[in-house]
Every structure is written in C-alpha cells, then in structure tokens.
C-alpha cells in the first residue's frame, strides 16, 4: 500500500479503493468477457451491423488519476461505474435506439444513473450525444457463487454513431490532451464543424429511411401488379425477378427436349432493357407478353433437332431480346450490341449475331415483319 501512495500520491481513501481495484481485476476481466460476447451475439442475432463493439477494463494509471481528482466522491470501488466500459458504434443514429433495446434485454439497467446525452442542445455537445447505460450482469445471464460481485459491480455501455465517435475523438485530442487552453476562435471552428457533422448524421439516417420506404413501395406495387407505376431500375427489377416472370417461357422451352434447367442470373439483362428504352416495369411486362410465342419458336427451332438436355434459365430472356431486336429491324448489328452489353465486345459476337439472323430468317415471326 505504501508503494501505491508513493507512486500515485493518493490519500489513504484513494489508495484503499485502488487496492480494491487490484484485487477485483480478475472479476472485471471475466465481466469484460461476458459483456463483449453477449453484445456481439445479440447484435448479430438481431440482424444489425455495427461499425464496432469495444470494451475495456480501466487501466490502473487512469483510475489513479480519477481518484486523485475526485476520490472523495466514492465510498468504495462499487461506486465507480466505469471500471468496465463498453461502447457500441453504429452507422446510423436511429440504430442507437435499436442497440439500446438489445442492451435493456440483456442486462439490468440502473436507470437512475443512466444518461441520454442525445437530449443535450449545447453547440459543442455533438460528439458527446451518446446514450449511456449503467448496467449490471443479471444472474440469469451469468452467475458464479464464488464471485457474487460479478452481478454487483456496475459497468457502463455507451451507444453512439460513427460520426459522433469520430468527433469525440478529434475534440478530445485537440481540446484536452494538448494541456493548453484552446483559443476561442479555434473552438468556434470546431463547433461549426460539429454542426455540419450533426446535420450529416441526421441526413444519412433520413436518406436511408427514404430509400427503405421507396423500396417497400416498389415491392408493394410489383406485388400488386401495378407495373406501369414502377420505374425500371435495379431495385424494381430485382423485385420483378422475384415474381419469376421468365419461368413460364423457360419451362415451355425446356419441354421441347425434356431438358433440365440450370439456374442463371437474369440481372445482366437490365442493361439491355435500358438500351431498349424501357422506362417502367410495365414496358418490360408487355415486352414479355408480346414476344413470348416468337421466342419459343426460335428456341424450339434451335434445340428441337438436338439432344441438348440441359439449358440455362436465361434462354427465355435471351430469346425474348433476340426476337424483339430482329422484329424491330435491329439485325445483326443490334444483336451484336446486345452481346457486347452482356459480355465483352468481340469479333465472335458479330459471327454469333450473323448466325442468329440466318437462323431466324427461316421462321414465321421474321416473315411477318
């Protein structure tokens, strides 16, 4: 104990708390393991993706500094709530509330000493707008009769966004660690930057909410068959594909040879449909309806006299595009352009296009146009 007093210059009361801390370190190490693993497990099981989950036991030197400044505030070690500290850093501000709900389910919360600093409105408060919960490990989560203090010591969990975390780190480095009072003009610039980051934090969450609302709207319109009201884009096309719009034609083609269908992605054809000038899913739905019989005729002619017993599921969408190009006068040049879009531009695409034109010239749909 004498060495501790000499090393840190603490009074007797602070020294006793520090000795208590040394004795309790194994307990806090076990608590650290429980808290970190419980947070990671529950956040993962709830399908949330966070930027970081941090946890640490306060270092002795840091605790000694705290006791030197305000040791008289604490009766004993159990009064200090941040010996063990954890932090969950989210990407979006609305996810802080989701994390807090998870923390509430896992641990016992000391509500009287927990603080929602997000309700602060000072100009320089942005980086400290964390949600701070003071917690205990409930016996239902973990207990050890040999160490009942595992369920008695409190610990702190902070929940904040990535931008809040970055700001707090920057402000701490520039404002505190230098040991020099920061001139008012520099603090003013820091506070201006805080306002910009706070606005960015809000806007990121708002934009994500709007995008998610838009996606739900698109999914509802697609499910209800209101295709003319849905712009053709990556999200709407993926929703449309979930309805399996090409499957009926694929099965019809496969039946020619009783062939097995190998699943392939139709996503690359979105670029082709955009090249066609389609603006809505309604354009795409009409394209399928108007060209399905001709696409089947082409496929049946191609594979009918072969022993092909495996076909790609994209045979339907490919033949739909082929017959549409040919019926609209695109010829070999139009077909080559399609193949170039779907893959790499090459001379082989030209030869392939010319062979397709020759094959299609023998079919009824070409002679009708």
N, C-alpha and C positions, 0 to 999 in steps of 0.2 A: 504493500500500500504506500510505503514511504517513497519508493521509486516512482510511483504514479504521480504523487504530489510534486515531486521534483521535476518530472518530465513535462507535465502539463500546467503546473501552477494552480491546480484546483483546490478549493477549500475541502474540508472534511466531508461535507454532504455530497459534493460533486464527485469526490473520489469514491465514496461508497456506491454511488449509482454506477460509476464506471466499472468498479469491481463486479457489481451485479451483472452488468452487461457482459463482461468476460466470461462469467460462469454460465450465462444463458446463451452464449453463441451457438452451441450445438442445437439448442431448441429452435433458435431463429433460422439456422441453416435448414432444419427439417421443415419448418414453416415455409421457407422460400421454395423448397421443392414442391410442397403441396399446392401452394398458391399458384406458382407458374404452370404446373401441369394441369391444374383444374381450369385455369383460364384458357389455356391452349385447347384443351379437349372440348370444353363447352362452346367456345367461339367457333371451332371447326365444325362441331355437330350442328350448330345453328346456321351454317352456310355463310358465315360472314368472313370477309377477307380484310385483314387489317395490315397496316404497314409495319407495325412492330408490337411485340409484347415484351416489356422489360421488367426485370425485378432484381433487387439487390438488398443486401443487409448493410446498414450504415457502417462505415469504417470507424475504427476506434478514434482516430485523429479528428474526424468530423464530429463525432459525438462529444469529444472533449471540448472542442470549440464551442459547441452549442451549450454545454454545461457551464463553461466559463462565462458566457454571455447571460444566460438566464436559467442557471441551475436551480435557483431558489424557487422557481415556478413549479418544480416537480417534486412530489413526495418521494417517489421511487421510480424504478425503471418502467413499471407498468403505466405510468402517466405519460410516457413519451410514445407517441403513436406512429412515429415514422422510422423506428429502428429497422423495420422491414417495410420497404416501399415497392410498389409495382406500378407500372404505367402501361396503358393500352393506347396506342396511337392509331387513329382511324384516318381514312382518306376524306370522309365527308362528315359534316357537322351533325347531320341527322342520325348518323350511326353511333354517335356518342350515347344517345338515349337507348339504343338497342343494346349496347355493351353494358350500360348501367343496369338494365333489366336482367341481364345474364348474371352480373355480379350480385344483384339482390337475391337471385335464386340460389346462388352457390353459397354465399357467406351470410353471416349475421351482421347487419349494419348498425353501427352506432349513429343513429340519425341526428342526435343532439350535437355531435361534433363533426358531422359531415357537412361539406360546403359546396354549393353550386356557384362557382365563381363566374359562370357564364352570365349571371344576372348583374354583374358589375358593369358600370357605364363610364368609368373614367377613360380619358383619352389614351392612357398608356396601359390599359388593362387587357388588351387583346391576347397577348401571349400567355396570360395567366387565367384565361377564361376556361380553365379546366373544371371538370366535375370531380370533386374529391370525396371519396367514401372512406370512412374509418370502419374497419371490419374486424371480425373475429372468425376463426375457423370453427364451424359448428361440429359438435360431436358426431352428428350424422354423416359428416364428410370424412372425418378422421379423428381418432382418439387413441391415446396411449396412457393407460393407468399410471405408468411410471413417470409420465411427464404431463400432468394435468394443465400446466401452464401453456401448453400448445393451444389450448382452447380459451385461454385467459388473456394472453398478450394481444393487444390490438395492433393493426397494421394499416397502412394507407394504400389505396388504389386511386391513381389519377387517370382520368379519361379525357383525351383531348385530340384535336385534329392534327394532321401533319404540319399544316401551316402554322398553327398555334405553337406546336413544338419547336419548329424552326425559329420562329420569332422569339420564343422564350430563351432559347439557347443563345441566339445572337444578342439579345438585350442583356442577358446575364454576363456574357463575355465583354460587351462594350461598357456596360453600366456598373458592374460590380467588381469584376476581377482585376481591373486596372489599378484599383486603390486610389484613383484620382477622381475628384468630383468632375462630372461631365458638364461642360458649359451648356447653358440653356438653349443656345441655338442648335446644338447637336441633338439635344433631347427632343427639341421641336421637330427636327427632321426625322428622328426615329419614330415619333408619334404619328407623323404624317404617313410614314411607311406602314405603321401599324394599321391605320385606317384603310389603306389600299389592300393590305393582306386580309383584313376582316371582310372587306367587300368581296374579294376574290373567293374567300372561304364560303360566303353566302351564295355567291353566284354559281360556284361549282355544284353545290347541293341543289340549287334551283334548276340548273341546266339538266342535271341527271334526273331530277323528278319529272321535268317536262318531257325528256326523252322517253322515260319509262311510261309516262301517261300516253305518249304518242304510240308507243309500241303496243300497249294494251288496246288502244283504239283501233289500230290497224288489225290486230288479231281478231277483235270482235267483228270488224267489217268483213274480213276474209271469211270468218266462220259463218257469218250470216249470208254470204254470197253476194254482198254489195260491191262487186269488183270494180265497177266504174267509178266508185268514190275513193278508190285506193291508188295513190301514185305508185308507179313501179320503181322500187328501189331495193337495196339489199335486204332491209328488214322485211318489207312486204313480200318480196319474192321468196324468202325463206319460209314465211308463214304460209304462202301459197303452196309451196312444195310439200308442206306437211299434210296437205289435202290429197297428195299423190295424184296430181292432175294428168300425168302421163302414163299412169299404171294401166289403165284400161286398154290403151293402144299397144303398150308393151306386151301385155298378155295376149292380145289378139295376134300380134306378130309372132310371138313365141309359139303359139298354137300351130303355126304353119308346119313346123318341124318337131313339135312337141319338145322344144328346146328349154333348157334350164336358163334362168335369168340371173346374170351376175350383176349385183348392185354397183352402180357407179354414180358419181355426183353430177347432178344437172346444174349446179351453181354456175359453172363457167358460161353457160348459155345466156346468163343475164346480160353479158356484154353484147351478145348477138342481138338480143331483143332490143337493147338500147340502140344498136345500129339500125335496126328496122324502124326505129322511131316510135316504139310503143311508149305511151305515157302513163297508162294505168294497167291494173290487172285485168280490167275489162277488155282491153286490147289483146292481152295475152290469151284470155279465155276464148274470145272469138277466133283468134288465130288457130287455136287447137281444134275448135269445133269445125271450122271451115276447111281445114287441111287434113283431118284425120283419115278420111277414106283414101285420099290420094297418097298419103304417107304409107298407109297399109299396102296399097297397090305396089308402090315402089319396093317396099321391104319384101313382100311376097315374091316379086319377080327376082329379087337379088338372091334370096336364100331358098326359094322353092325347089330348085333342082340341085341342091347341095345336101350334104349330110351334116350340116352345121347343127350341133346340139347344145351349144352354149352361146348366148347372146348377151351383150351389155344392156343394162336397163336404159341407157341413153339412146338406144337405137330409135326409140319413138321420137324424142325431141329432136334428134339429128335429122331424121327423115322429114319431120314437120318443117324444119328450117329449109331443107333442100328443096322440097316441092314448092314452098312459098317463094323462094328465090327464083326458081325456074318459071313458075306461073306468072311472076311479076316482071319477067324479062331480064333477070339478072345474069343469066347464062353462066358460062364457065368463070368469068371474072367475079361475079357475085359469090359463087361457091368458093373460089379461092380466097376471097376476102374473109368469108366465114371461117374457113380452116385456119387462116392466118391469125384470126382473133382468138380462136380456141387453142392454138398452139404457137409454134414458131413459124414465121414466114419462111417458105422454102419452095424450091422448084418442084418438089414432089407434090406439093399442094395443087399446083397447076395441072399436073398429069392426072391427079386424082379427080379434080374438078371436070376435066375433059372426058374422062371415062364415065363419070356420073351423067353428064349431059347426053352422051351417046346411049347409055342405058335407058335414061328417061324418055328419049325420043321415040322409043318403041311403045310407050304406054299411053293409055287413053287420056289421062289428065293433061298431057302435053299437047295432044291433038285437039283438045277443046280450047286451047288458048293460042 
